Amino acid sequence: MNPFDLTGNLAVVTGASRGIGAGLALALAQAGADVIGVSRRGSEHTAAAVRSLGRTYVGIEADLAAKGAASHLSARFDEIGAVDILVNNAGIANRNPAEHHTDDQWDEVIAVDLSAPFALARAVGTGMLERGRGKIVFIASMNSFQGGRNVVSYTAAKSGVTGIVHALANEWAGRGVGVNAIAPGYIETELTSGSHRDPQRREAFQARIPAGRWGSPADLGGAVVFLSSAASDYVHGAVLPVDGGWLVR
């Protein structure tokens, strides 16, 4: 058997309409999984890409910052089927110097990037624990290891994500549920557009990346398939950097 084969698995990917989320959904579909894509707006492009591979795709529009969103989504998932894989990818960043970072900016980022991923993991993980199997992959960040600049709420949230991963792994590893994270490096997406579209900033970041280039969403595909598959059955509580070598520079 191919330990990376996800045929017959149902995967949920949040933030699936574009960027990293769209890339992760496509990678899981390429490995054989059917996909539920959760996003604030429609995900027609992702749906078409997944279906072109012969896999099913169900798109659900939701605001993850809304209270009760996780419970509502979990009920929707149950109508479709038992979730085997949950990829907590959706995230936002409010850029502002810390002394000007407002309470509203803080609350919004913490709600979407930290509270919602935990609530979804709890809701979906309950079913996984009952079945004795499942994989949960959080998307962390370089800011899980570093402070960053002008993104204090994002850094706090992504640091918290690694704590959730470690805590859930301690509780759930012996009950058949794998919980891990991917920490993307500098990936060309809308979230990082301020840096990669500015020639000086782009070159400054790229000069530090040993691989010599920015990443693309497709560069994260192998990691998400690995952490979602039987190939990672003895991997628990890991935070896997996919960063072109940024952290070792």
N, C-alpha and C positions, 0 to 999 in steps of 0.2 A: 504494500500500500504506500501511496505517496503521502507523507505526513503533512505536507503543505496543502493538500487538496481540501477545499472547503465546500465541495458539492453536497447539497442537501442542507446547508446551514443558512439560517436567516440572520442577517446582520443589520443593525441599526447604526446609521452614521448621522451625527448632528452637524449642522453647518454644511450640508451636502450640496448646496446650490452652486458653489464656486470654490476656487482656490484649493487649499489643502483638503477640505472635505470632499470635493468632487473627485480629486485624485485618489483619495483613500477608498471611496465608493467604487471607483472603476477598478482599482487593484483587487479589491475583495471579489468583485464580479468576475474578473479574469481568473481568479482562483476557484471559481465555481459557486460563490455565494449569491443568494438572492438578497436584495437590498431594500430597506426602508430608509428613505432620506428625509431628515427633519431639517427645516430651514425656515427663516423668517419670511422669505419670499419664495416664489415658485422655483422649481429645480428641473425645468424641462430639458436643459442641455444635458444634465447628469442622467436623467431618465433615459434619454435617447441613446447615450453612450452605453449605459448598462444593458438596455434591451437589445442593442445591436450585437451583444455577445450571447444572446439567447437566455439571459437571466431576467427575472421579474424585478420590477422597481415600483415601489409605492411611495409617493411623495406626500408628506404631511407638513402643512404650514403651522408654525407655532412660535410664540414669543417666549423664549426660555427664561426671560426675566420676570414673567408673570407668576404670581403665587399660584400654586396648585398645578403648574404646567406639567410637572413630572408625573403626577397621578393621572392626569388626563391623558397624557401620551402613553403611559403604561397600559391603560385600558384600551386605547386604539391599537397598540401593538398586539395585545391579546386577541383582538378580533381578527388579526391577520395570521398569527401563528406564534409559536414559542420562539423567543429570541435566543439565539445561540451566541451572538457576538454583539457587544455594545461598544461603539467607538465614540467617546465623548470629545468631540473636536470643536464644536462651536465656541467662538470666543471673540471678544472685542477689546479694544484698548483706547483709553482716553489719555491723550498726550497733553501734559501740562506740568510745569515745574511744581514740585511738591508744595511750595508755599502758596501756590494758587490753585491747587487741586481741591475742588469743592466736594462737599459731602455727597451731593447728587452724583458726581462723576465716580466717586469711590463706590457708592452703593450699587450703581449700575454695573460696573465691572465685576464686583464681587458676586453679584447676583448671577450674572451670565457665565463667568469664568470659573467660579468656585462652588457656589451653592447649587446651581442647576446640575452640574456634573455629578455632585454627590447625591442629590435627590434622585436623579435618573439611575445611578448605579444602585442605590438602595431599592428603588422600585423594581427595576429589571433583575437585579441580583437576587431578590427574594425568590423569583421563579427559578432562576438558575440553581440556587441552593436546594430547592425542593426536588429538582431533577438530578442534582448531583453533578452538573457539568455546565460549563460556560466560560466565556472569555470577555473580559472588560479591558479596554485600552483607553487610557486617558491621553490627551495631548498636552504635554507640559511645554517647556520653552527653554531657551538659553537663559531666560530670566529666572528660571528655577534655580540656577546656579550663580547668577550674577545679578547685580543690582539694577543695571540699566540706567537710563537717564530720562527724566520727564514721564515716567510710566509707573509711578509708585503703586497704584492700585493693581495694575497688571502684574507687576513683580510680586506683590503680596499674594494675589490669587494663584499665580503659577507656582510659587513656592508652596502654597497650601495644597495644590494638586499633588505634589510629590508626597506630602504628609498623608493625604488620603490614600494614595496608592500603597504606601508602606503599612498603614493601619489596616486596610481591607485585606491586604495580602496575609497579614498575621492572622486575621480572623477567618478567612475563607479558603486559604490554600489547601487545608486539610479536608475541605468539604467539596472539592472538585471544581472550584471556580478560580481561574487565573486572573489576577489583576496586575497590570503593568502599565507603563507609559512610554511614549515616544517624546523626545525633546528635539523638535526641529531646530536646525540652525537658521541661517538667513535664506529664506525661501521667497522667491518672487511671487507675491500675492498682493491683493489690494491692501491688506493690513500693513505691509512693508513698503507700499508704493512711495511714501515720502522719502525713503532712503534709496531704493534702487532706481528711481527716476531722476535723482539728483546726481549728476556725473561725479562730483567730488566725493560725496558720501558713499556712492556705490563703489568707487575705486578704493576708498579708505577701508571699507569693510572687506572687500575682496582681497586686498593685500594681506589681510590677516588669515585668510582661509587657506590652509595648506593645499586643498584640492584645486585652488586657483579660480573658483567660480562660485556664483550664487547657486543655490539649489532650486529645483522645481518641485511641484507637488508629486510628480512621478517618482522622485528620488525617495519618497517615504513609503512607496508601495510594498517593497520587500519586507520592511520592518513591520508594517501592519498585518501582512499576511502571516509572517512568522509568529507574531504575538497572538494572533487569532486562531492559530491552527494547533494540531496535535504536536507539531514540532517543538512547541514551547511548553509542553506539559510540566516540565520541571523548572520553569522560570516563573518566579513569583516576586513581586515587589520591585522589579527592575525599572529603571528609568534609562532608556536607550537613546543616547544622543545620535542624531542623524544630521551632522553639521559640517561635513567636509573637513573635519579635523579642528574646527574653531576652538574647542575647549582645551586642546592639548598644545595650542600654539604658545 
